[in-house]
Amino acid sequence: MAAGGGHAPPPKQEELQPHPAKDQLPNISYCITSPPPWPEAILLGFQHYLVMLGTTVLIPTFLVPQMGGGNEEKAKMIQTLLFVAGLNTLGQTLFGTRLPAVIGGSFTYVPTTLSIILAGRYSGIVNPQEKFERIMRGIQGAFIVASTLQIVIGFSGLWRNVTRFLSPLSAVPLVALTGFGLYELGFPVLAKCIEIGLPELIILVIFSQYIPHLVGGERPVFDRFAVIFSVVIVWIYAHLLTVGGAYKNTSSKTQTTCRTDRAGIISAAPWIRVPYPFQWGAPSFDAGEAFAMMAVSFVALVESTGAFIAVSRYASATPIPPSVLSRGVGWQGIGILFSGIFGTGTGSSVSVENAGLLALTRVGSRRVVQISAGFMIFFSILGKFGAVFASIPAPIVAGLYCLFFAYVGSAGLSFLQFCNLNSFRTKFILGFSIFMGLSIPQYFNEYTAVNGYGPVHTGARWFNDMINVPFSSEPFVAGVLALLLDVMLHKRDNAIRKDRGMHWWDRFRSFKTDTRSDEFYSLPFNLNKFFPPV
């Protein structure tokens, strides 16, 4: 024995026990049914609005110039996307899954939208305004037809039957890569203007993780409103760099990403404008493009399933029953129909970044997200005011994404608590599906970046998109592969059911087998009598 030392006391038996598994996430300040006080709820709703603006601005900024439009068309498209996002978010929180999920524009639809833009029938149009409107009508037609897929799969209960096979084990790759799979929108975009992107990320982490521990206090102010604090500080700093002439002699690319006065949205946006159906004209339809968009709609459906599961976790709700998830998918299909009717240029899906914000604030209240939908509709009508917030440089938004996508990915990893990690079957399904979910899309995306087209390259663009887009989506590849392996390598014995974690989720496979489902997911206005979930 060492001099002056002694044996450490043996650990108590309870200290050797693993952390208990929890079907509801603890330490959430306000769960799905408990709203914070009104002033706090309004501020939190505004924060959700700020976060969803990133995707809302980035997609039109990329698409509109290729459609032949200018700043005026870009401002109108952003307004329309905001307006429809507000309507869809209200619909989803009231009648869909009832989860605090923001339904906004999705990058998943962009490659197929781009194929419509590059279609040969538009190449002969000389007038940019006419070209923009003709292309937009073609995109609208594709979305109107594609919306039927999710509407039918959701409201018929077909997706309910599919997701009943989902176990905690197969949910891990799906949900994890719903967040981690968006890494291309994180640091690569942030690094386009490192002098404002990196400070945003650092200040966000300091405000959300360090200052609350240093300051203490009962009211969590700094971590709960870290987005507003960090964005305001870095936005002012970026504006000072702009007016101070820091970017005078830089390339046009640097000026576009770094300057706070190059978005061109504020001057082009009207003071007041209400987006209305078929504002660009009557939609046009093409069978091939409609089929391609339906395939992409299915990819977005799988990705949204992963995001819905993450949202239910961070809202401190019980695992979402398959019938409720199917109902939410049906309402998401209606959201895509609205995208086609109003002409947003992209389809709708669950906003992954807003799911991550639920984790940062620890507020999973439904009311907060409904208030954010009110902000979306309000600022889409008052164009000039909305344009001010929409002109936040993309690297600042990417700084937020680095944290939010990570939170969603970790929500997926949290389902490992229900699985047996000492099982080689578990290790194979987890490792193989996650690795292939990263590796296959990497090949497809790299091939497309080098050659300008995907590995499947025929004369029919619509057919190419039907194959290339699904295999370019990390959560789609990982989620589908994990589900298939989990089901096909499934022997009907209790040991494997326990390894998969199914004994934890059995009571949530039907709406009525757990009383908490009624509290979290039942429809308002006593509508459950007319539309009973099963």
C-alpha positions as CSV (number, residue, x, y, z in Angstrom):
1,M,0.0,0.0,0.0
2,A,1.3,3.5,-0.8
3,A,2.4,5.5,2.2
4,G,-0.2,7.9,3.5
5,G,-2.7,6.6,1.0
6,G,-5.7,4.3,1.3
7,H,-8.0,2.3,-0.8
8,A,-10.9,4.3,-2.3
9,P,-14.2,3.1,-0.9
10,P,-15.9,0.5,-3.2
11,P,-18.6,2.0,-5.3
12,K,-22.2,1.6,-4.1
13,Q,-24.4,-0.8,-6.1
14,E,-26.6,2.0,-7.4
15,E,-23.6,3.9,-8.7
16,L,-22.8,1.0,-11.0
17,Q,-26.2,1.0,-12.6
18,P,-26.5,2.5,-16.1
19,H,-28.6,5.6,-16.6
20,P,-32.3,4.7,-16.7
21,A,-33.9,4.9,-20.1
22,K,-36.6,7.6,-20.5
23,D,-39.4,7.5,-23.0
24,Q,-39.9,11.3,-22.4
25,L,-36.9,13.6,-22.4
26,P,-36.5,15.1,-18.9
27,N,-35.2,18.6,-18.0
28,I,-37.4,20.3,-20.7
29,S,-38.7,23.7,-19.2
30,Y,-41.9,23.8,-21.2
31,C,-43.3,20.6,-22.8
32,I,-45.6,20.5,-25.8
33,T,-48.8,21.3,-23.8
34,S,-47.3,23.8,-21.3
35,P,-46.8,27.3,-22.8
36,P,-44.4,29.8,-21.3
37,P,-45.7,33.3,-20.2
38,W,-46.9,35.4,-23.2
39,P,-43.9,37.9,-23.3
40,E,-41.4,35.0,-23.3
41,A,-43.5,33.0,-25.8
42,I,-43.6,35.9,-28.2
43,L,-39.8,36.3,-28.1
44,L,-39.3,32.6,-28.5
45,G,-41.7,32.6,-31.4
46,F,-39.8,35.4,-33.1
47,Q,-36.6,33.4,-32.5
48,H,-38.1,30.5,-34.4
49,Y,-39.0,32.9,-37.2
50,L,-35.4,34.1,-37.4
51,V,-34.1,30.6,-37.6
52,M,-36.4,29.4,-40.4
53,L,-35.5,32.5,-42.5
54,G,-32.2,30.9,-43.5
55,T,-33.6,28.2,-45.8
56,T,-36.4,30.6,-46.8
57,V,-33.9,33.1,-48.2
58,L,-31.2,30.6,-49.5
59,I,-33.4,28.6,-51.8
60,P,-34.9,31.6,-53.8
61,T,-31.4,33.3,-53.8
62,F,-30.1,30.1,-55.6
63,L,-33.1,29.5,-57.9
64,V,-34.4,32.9,-59.0
65,P,-31.3,34.0,-61.1
66,Q,-31.4,30.7,-63.0
67,M,-35.1,31.2,-63.7
68,G,-34.4,34.6,-65.3
69,G,-35.7,36.7,-62.4
70,G,-34.2,39.6,-60.6
71,N,-34.4,41.1,-57.1
72,E,-38.1,41.9,-57.4
73,E,-39.0,38.3,-58.2
74,K,-36.7,37.0,-55.5
75,A,-38.4,39.3,-52.9
76,K,-41.8,38.0,-54.0
77,M,-40.8,34.4,-53.9
78,I,-39.4,34.8,-50.4
79,Q,-42.6,36.5,-49.3
80,T,-44.7,33.6,-50.8
81,L,-42.5,31.0,-49.2
82,L,-42.8,32.7,-45.8
83,F,-46.6,33.0,-46.2
84,V,-47.1,29.4,-47.1
85,A,-44.7,28.2,-44.3
86,G,-46.9,30.1,-41.8
87,L,-50.1,28.5,-43.1
88,N,-48.5,25.0,-43.2
89,T,-47.0,25.4,-39.7
90,L,-50.4,26.4,-38.3
91,G,-52.1,23.4,-40.1
92,Q,-49.5,20.9,-38.8
93,T,-49.6,22.2,-35.2
94,L,-53.5,22.3,-35.1
95,F,-54.6,19.3,-37.2
96,G,-51.5,17.3,-38.2
97,T,-49.1,15.7,-35.7
98,R,-49.8,18.6,-33.3
99,L,-46.0,18.7,-32.6
100,P,-44.2,22.0,-32.4
101,A,-42.7,21.5,-35.9
102,V,-42.1,24.4,-38.3
103,I,-43.0,23.4,-41.9
104,G,-40.8,25.4,-44.2
105,G,-39.0,25.1,-47.6
106,S,-36.8,22.1,-48.2
107,F,-33.5,21.8,-50.1
108,T,-34.5,18.2,-51.0
109,Y,-36.6,19.5,-53.9
110,V,-34.0,21.9,-55.3
111,P,-32.2,19.4,-57.8
112,T,-35.5,18.4,-59.4
113,T,-36.7,22.1,-59.5
114,L,-33.4,22.9,-61.2
115,S,-34.1,20.2,-63.8
116,I,-37.4,21.9,-64.6
117,I,-35.6,25.3,-64.9
118,L,-33.1,23.8,-67.4
119,A,-35.7,22.0,-69.5
120,G,-35.3,22.7,-73.2
121,R,-38.8,24.2,-73.7
122,Y,-37.8,27.4,-71.8
123,S,-34.4,28.0,-73.6
124,G,-35.9,29.9,-76.5
125,I,-37.7,32.5,-74.3
126,V,-35.8,35.9,-74.5
127,N,-37.9,38.0,-72.1
128,P,-36.5,37.3,-68.5
129,Q,-39.9,38.2,-66.9
130,E,-41.8,35.9,-69.2
131,K,-39.2,33.1,-68.8
132,F,-39.4,33.3,-65.0
133,E,-43.2,33.1,-64.9
134,R,-43.3,30.2,-67.5
135,I,-40.8,28.2,-65.4
136,M,-42.6,29.0,-62.2
137,R,-45.8,27.7,-63.7
138,G,-44.1,24.4,-64.7
139,I,-42.7,24.0,-61.2
140,Q,-46.2,24.7,-59.7
141,G,-47.7,22.0,-61.9
142,A,-45.1,19.4,-60.7
143,F,-45.8,20.2,-57.1
144,I,-49.6,20.1,-57.4
145,V,-49.3,16.6,-58.8
146,A,-46.6,15.5,-56.4
147,S,-48.6,16.5,-53.4
148,T,-51.1,13.7,-54.0
149,L,-48.4,11.2,-53.0
150,Q,-48.1,12.3,-49.4
151,I,-51.8,13.1,-49.1
152,V,-52.8,9.6,-50.2
153,I,-50.0,7.8,-48.2
154,G,-50.7,9.9,-45.1
155,F,-54.5,10.0,-45.0
156,S,-55.0,6.4,-46.2
157,G,-53.0,5.2,-43.2
158,L,-50.4,3.5,-45.5
159,W,-47.5,5.3,-43.7
160,R,-49.0,4.2,-40.4
161,N,-48.6,0.6,-41.5
162,V,-45.0,1.2,-42.6
163,T,-43.8,3.1,-39.5
164,R,-45.2,0.4,-37.2
165,F,-42.1,-1.7,-38.2
166,L,-39.9,1.2,-37.0
167,S,-38.0,0.3,-33.8
168,P,-35.6,2.5,-31.7
169,L,-32.7,0.7,-33.5
170,S,-33.8,1.6,-37.0
171,A,-34.8,5.1,-35.9
172,V,-31.2,5.9,-34.8
173,P,-29.7,6.1,-38.4
174,L,-32.8,7.9,-39.7
175,V,-33.0,10.6,-37.1
176,A,-29.2,10.9,-36.6
177,L,-28.5,11.5,-40.3
178,T,-31.6,13.8,-40.6
179,G,-29.3,16.2,-38.6
180,F,-25.7,15.1,-39.3
181,G,-26.5,14.6,-43.0
182,L,-26.8,18.4,-43.5
183,Y,-23.2,19.0,-42.7
184,E,-22.7,20.7,-46.1
185,L,-24.9,23.5,-45.0
186,G,-22.9,24.1,-41.8
187,F,-19.2,24.9,-41.8
188,P,-18.7,25.0,-45.6
189,V,-21.2,27.8,-45.9
190,L,-19.9,29.5,-42.7
191,A,-16.4,29.5,-44.2
192,K,-17.5,31.5,-47.2
193,C,-17.1,34.5,-44.9
194,I,-15.1,33.2,-41.9
195,E,-14.8,36.6,-40.3
196,I,-18.5,36.8,-39.5
197,G,-19.5,33.1,-39.6
198,L,-17.0,31.9,-37.0
199,P,-17.7,34.7,-34.4
200,E,-21.4,33.8,-34.8
201,L,-20.7,30.1,-33.9
202,I,-18.4,30.9,-31.0
203,I,-20.7,33.6,-29.5
204,L,-23.7,31.2,-29.9
205,V,-21.9,28.5,-28.0
206,I,-20.7,30.9,-25.3
207,F,-24.2,32.4,-24.7
208,S,-25.9,29.0,-24.7
209,Q,-23.4,26.8,-22.9
210,Y,-21.0,28.9,-20.8
211,I,-22.6,32.1,-19.6
212,P,-25.6,30.4,-17.9
213,H,-23.2,28.4,-15.7
214,L,-21.1,31.5,-14.9
215,V,-24.0,33.9,-14.2
216,G,-26.4,31.4,-12.5
217,G,-29.9,32.7,-11.5
218,E,-33.3,31.1,-11.7
219,R,-34.4,32.5,-15.1
220,P,-32.5,31.0,-18.1
221,V,-32.2,34.2,-20.2
222,F,-28.9,33.8,-22.0
223,D,-29.3,30.2,-23.2
224,R,-33.0,30.6,-24.0
225,F,-32.4,33.7,-26.2
226,A,-28.9,32.9,-27.4
227,V,-29.9,33.1,-31.1
228,I,-31.2,36.7,-30.7
229,F,-28.2,37.8,-28.7
230,S,-25.6,36.3,-31.0
231,V,-27.3,37.2,-34.3
232,V,-27.7,40.9,-33.2
233,I,-24.1,41.2,-32.1
234,V,-22.6,39.6,-35.2
235,W,-25.0,41.3,-37.6
236,I,-23.9,44.7,-36.2
237,Y,-20.3,43.7,-36.4
238,A,-20.8,42.6,-40.1
239,H,-22.5,45.9,-40.8
240,L,-19.6,47.8,-39.3
241,L,-17.2,45.8,-41.6
242,T,-19.4,46.7,-44.6
243,V,-19.7,50.4,-44.0
244,G,-16.1,50.6,-42.9
245,G,-14.9,49.5,-46.4
246,A,-13.5,46.1,-45.4
247,Y,-14.8,44.5,-48.6
248,K,-14.1,47.4,-51.0
249,N,-11.4,45.6,-53.0
250,T,-12.6,42.0,-52.6
251,S,-14.2,39.7,-55.2
252,S,-17.9,40.0,-56.0
253,K,-18.4,36.5,-54.5
254,T,-17.0,37.6,-51.2
255,Q,-19.0,40.8,-51.3
256,T,-22.2,38.9,-51.9
257,T,-21.7,36.5,-48.9
258,C,-20.1,39.0,-46.4
259,R,-21.7,42.4,-47.0
260,T,-25.0,43.2,-45.3
261,D,-26.3,45.4,-48.2
262,R,-26.0,43.0,-51.1
263,A,-29.1,40.9,-50.7
264,G,-31.1,43.3,-52.8
265,I,-34.3,42.3,-51.1
266,I,-35.1,45.4,-49.0
267,S,-35.2,47.8,-52.0
268,A,-37.1,45.3,-54.2
269,A,-39.7,44.2,-51.6
270,P,-43.1,46.0,-51.7
271,W,-44.3,47.6,-48.5
272,I,-47.5,45.6,-48.3
273,R,-48.4,42.6,-50.5
274,V,-50.6,39.5,-49.8
275,P,-49.4,36.4,-51.8
276,Y,-52.4,34.8,-53.5
277,P,-53.0,31.5,-55.4
278,F,-51.8,31.3,-59.0
279,Q,-50.1,34.7,-58.7
280,W,-47.7,33.7,-61.5
281,G,-50.4,32.4,-63.8
282,A,-52.1,29.1,-64.6
283,P,-49.8,26.1,-63.8
284,S,-48.5,23.9,-66.7
285,F,-48.1,20.2,-66.4
286,D,-45.5,17.7,-67.6
287,A,-45.9,14.0,-66.8
288,G,-42.1,13.2,-66.5
289,E,-41.5,16.2,-64.2
290,A,-44.5,15.3,-62.1
291,F,-43.2,11.7,-61.6
292,A,-39.8,13.0,-60.7
293,M,-41.2,15.4,-58.2
294,M,-43.3,12.6,-56.7
295,A,-40.1,10.5,-56.1
296,V,-38.5,13.5,-54.4
297,S,-41.7,14.0,-52.4
298,F,-41.2,10.5,-51.0
299,V,-37.6,11.3,-50.1
300,A,-38.8,14.4,-48.2
301,L,-41.5,12.2,-46.5
302,V,-38.8,9.9,-45.1
303,E,-36.6,12.9,-44.0
304,S,-39.6,14.5,-42.3
305,T,-40.4,11.3,-40.5
306,G,-36.9,11.5,-38.9
307,A,-37.4,15.2,-38.1
308,F,-40.9,14.5,-36.5
309,I,-39.3,11.9,-34.3
310,A,-36.6,14.4,-33.2
311,V,-39.3,17.1,-32.5
312,S,-41.4,14.7,-30.4
313,R,-38.2,14.0,-28.3
314,Y,-37.3,17.6,-27.7
315,A,-40.9,18.5,-27.0
316,S,-40.8,16.0,-24.1
317,A,-43.7,14.1,-25.7
318,T,-44.0,10.3,-25.8
319,P,-42.9,8.5,-29.0
320,I,-45.2,9.6,-31.8
321,P,-47.9,6.9,-32.6
322,P,-47.8,5.7,-36.2
323,S,-51.4,6.9,-36.8
324,V,-50.5,10.4,-35.7
325,L,-47.4,10.4,-37.8
326,S,-49.4,9.3,-40.9
327,R,-51.9,12.1,-40.2
328,G,-49.0,14.6,-40.1
329,V,-47.7,13.3,-43.4
330,G,-51.2,13.8,-45.0
331,W,-51.1,17.5,-43.8
332,Q,-47.6,17.8,-45.1
333,G,-49.0,16.7,-48.5
334,I,-51.5,19.5,-48.2
335,G,-48.6,21.8,-47.5
336,I,-46.9,20.7,-50.8
337,L,-50.2,21.4,-52.6
338,F,-50.2,24.9,-51.1
339,S,-46.6,25.3,-52.4
340,G,-47.8,24.4,-55.9
341,I,-50.9,26.6,-55.7
342,F,-49.1,29.7,-54.4
343,G,-45.9,29.2,-56.3
344,T,-43.1,29.0,-53.7
345,G,-40.5,27.4,-56.0
346,T,-39.8,24.5,-53.6
347,G,-41.8,22.0,-51.6
348,S,-42.5,21.8,-47.9
349,S,-41.0,19.6,-45.2
350,V,-40.2,19.8,-41.4
351,S,-37.6,22.4,-40.7
352,V,-34.6,20.5,-39.1
353,E,-33.0,23.7,-37.8
354,N,-36.1,24.6,-35.8
355,A,-36.2,21.1,-34.4
356,G,-32.7,21.9,-33.1
357,L,-33.8,25.2,-31.7
358,L,-36.2,23.3,-29.4
359,A,-33.2,21.6,-27.8
360,L,-31.2,24.8,-27.4
361,T,-34.1,26.7,-25.7
362,R,-35.5,23.6,-23.9
363,V,-38.9,24.9,-24.8
364,G,-41.0,22.4,-26.8
365,S,-44.3,24.4,-26.5
366,R,-46.8,24.1,-29.3
367,R,-48.0,27.7,-28.7
368,V,-44.5,29.1,-29.3
369,V,-44.3,27.6,-32.8
370,Q,-47.9,28.8,-33.6
371,I,-46.8,32.3,-32.6
372,S,-43.8,31.9,-35.0
373,A,-46.2,31.0,-37.7
374,G,-48.0,34.3,-37.0
375,F,-44.7,36.1,-37.5
376,M,-44.1,34.4,-40.8
377,I,-47.5,35.4,-42.1
378,F,-47.2,39.0,-40.7
379,F,-43.7,39.7,-42.2
380,S,-44.6,38.0,-45.5
381,I,-47.4,40.6,-46.0
382,L,-45.4,43.6,-44.6
383,G,-42.6,43.0,-47.2
384,K,-40.1,45.8,-46.3
385,F,-40.0,44.8,-42.6
386,G,-39.6,41.1,-43.4
387,A,-36.9,41.9,-45.9
388,V,-34.8,43.6,-43.3
389,F,-34.5,40.3,-41.3
390,A,-34.2,38.3,-44.6
391,S,-31.0,40.2,-45.5
392,I,-28.9,38.5,-42.7
393,P,-25.8,37.2,-44.4
394,A,-25.8,33.4,-45.1
395,P,-22.6,32.7,-43.0
396,I,-24.3,33.9,-39.9
397,V,-27.2,31.5,-40.6
398,A,-24.7,28.7,-41.2
399,G,-23.2,29.4,-37.8
400,L,-26.6,28.6,-36.3
401,Y,-27.0,25.5,-38.4
402,C,-23.8,24.0,-37.0
403,L,-25.4,23.8,-33.5
404,F,-29.0,23.0,-34.5
405,F,-28.3,20.2,-36.9
406,A,-25.9,18.7,-34.3
407,Y,-28.8,18.7,-31.8
408,V,-31.1,16.9,-34.2
409,G,-28.4,14.3,-34.9
410,S,-27.9,13.7,-31.2
411,A,-31.7,13.2,-30.8
412,G,-31.2,10.2,-33.1
413,L,-28.3,8.9,-31.0
414,S,-30.4,9.1,-27.8
415,F,-32.6,6.2,-29.0
416,L,-29.6,3.9,-28.4
417,Q,-30.6,3.9,-24.7
418,F,-33.4,1.5,-25.6
419,C,-31.2,-0.9,-27.6
420,N,-28.8,-3.6,-26.6
421,L,-25.4,-2.3,-27.7
422,N,-23.7,-5.6,-26.8
423,S,-25.5,-7.4,-29.6
424,F,-23.6,-8.0,-32.8
425,R,-26.9,-7.8,-34.8
426,T,-27.3,-4.2,-33.3
427,K,-23.7,-3.3,-34.2
428,F,-24.1,-4.5,-37.8
429,I,-27.4,-2.7,-38.5
430,L,-26.2,0.5,-36.9
431,G,-22.7,0.6,-38.3
432,F,-23.6,-0.5,-41.8
433,S,-26.6,1.7,-42.3
434,I,-24.9,4.8,-41.0
435,F,-21.7,4.2,-43.0
436,M,-23.6,3.5,-46.2
437,G,-25.9,6.5,-45.5
438,L,-22.9,8.7,-45.6
439,S,-20.9,6.9,-48.3
440,I,-23.5,6.4,-51.0
441,P,-24.7,10.1,-51.1
442,Q,-21.1,11.2,-50.9
443,Y,-20.4,9.3,-54.2
444,F,-23.6,10.7,-55.9
445,N,-22.9,14.3,-54.8
446,E,-19.2,14.2,-55.7
447,Y,-20.0,12.7,-59.1
448,T,-22.5,15.5,-59.7
449,A,-20.1,18.2,-58.6
450,V,-17.4,17.0,-60.9
451,N,-19.5,16.1,-64.0
452,G,-22.4,18.5,-63.7
453,Y,-24.8,15.5,-63.8
454,G,-25.5,12.5,-61.6
455,P,-24.3,8.9,-62.1
456,V,-27.6,8.0,-63.7
457,H,-27.4,10.1,-66.9
458,T,-30.0,9.3,-69.6
459,G,-31.8,11.6,-72.1
460,A,-34.7,11.9,-69.7
461,R,-33.9,14.4,-66.9
462,W,-37.0,13.3,-64.9
463,F,-35.8,9.7,-64.8
464,N,-32.3,10.8,-63.7
465,D,-33.8,12.7,-60.8
466,M,-36.0,9.7,-59.8
467,I,-32.8,7.7,-59.1
468,N,-30.1,10.4,-58.3
469,V,-32.1,12.4,-55.7
470,P,-33.0,9.5,-53.4
471,F,-29.5,8.2,-53.3
472,S,-28.1,11.7,-52.6
473,S,-30.1,11.9,-49.4
474,E,-28.2,10.7,-46.3
475,P,-31.3,10.1,-44.0
476,F,-33.2,8.4,-46.8
477,V,-30.4,5.9,-47.6
478,A,-29.6,5.2,-43.9
479,G,-33.2,5.1,-42.8
480,V,-34.5,2.8,-45.5
481,L,-31.5,0.5,-45.2
482,A,-31.7,0.3,-41.4
483,L,-35.5,-0.4,-41.5
484,L,-35.1,-3.2,-44.2
485,L,-32.2,-4.8,-42.3
486,D,-34.0,-4.6,-39.0
487,V,-37.1,-6.2,-40.4
488,M,-35.4,-8.9,-42.5
489,L,-32.9,-9.9,-39.8
490,H,-35.7,-10.3,-37.4
491,K,-36.4,-13.6,-35.7
492,R,-39.6,-13.8,-33.8
493,D,-38.1,-14.2,-30.3
494,N,-38.2,-12.0,-27.3
495,A,-34.4,-11.6,-27.0
496,I,-34.1,-9.9,-30.4
497,R,-37.3,-7.8,-29.8
498,K,-35.5,-6.6,-26.6
499,D,-32.3,-5.9,-28.5
500,R,-34.2,-3.8,-31.0
501,G,-35.9,-1.8,-28.2
502,M,-39.4,-2.8,-29.3
503,H,-40.5,-3.6,-25.8
504,W,-40.1,0.1,-25.0
505,W,-42.2,1.3,-28.1
506,D,-44.9,-1.4,-28.0
507,R,-47.3,0.7,-26.0
508,F,-47.0,3.6,-28.4
509,R,-47.7,1.6,-31.6
510,S,-51.4,2.3,-31.0
511,F,-52.9,5.6,-30.0
512,K,-55.1,4.2,-27.2
513,T,-52.6,2.0,-25.4
514,D,-50.9,4.9,-23.6
515,T,-53.0,7.6,-21.9
516,R,-50.3,10.3,-22.5
517,S,-50.9,10.0,-26.3
518,D,-54.3,11.7,-25.8
519,E,-52.7,14.6,-23.9
520,F,-50.1,15.3,-26.6
521,Y,-51.6,14.3,-29.9
522,S,-55.4,14.5,-29.8
523,L,-57.1,16.8,-32.2
524,P,-58.6,20.1,-31.0
525,F,-62.4,21.1,-31.0
526,N,-63.3,17.4,-30.1
527,L,-62.4,16.4,-33.7
528,N,-61.2,13.0,-32.4
529,K,-64.8,11.9,-32.4
530,F,-65.0,12.3,-36.2
531,F,-61.4,11.4,-37.0
532,P,-60.4,8.8,-34.4
533,P,-56.7,7.8,-34.4
534,V,-56.0,4.1,-34.2
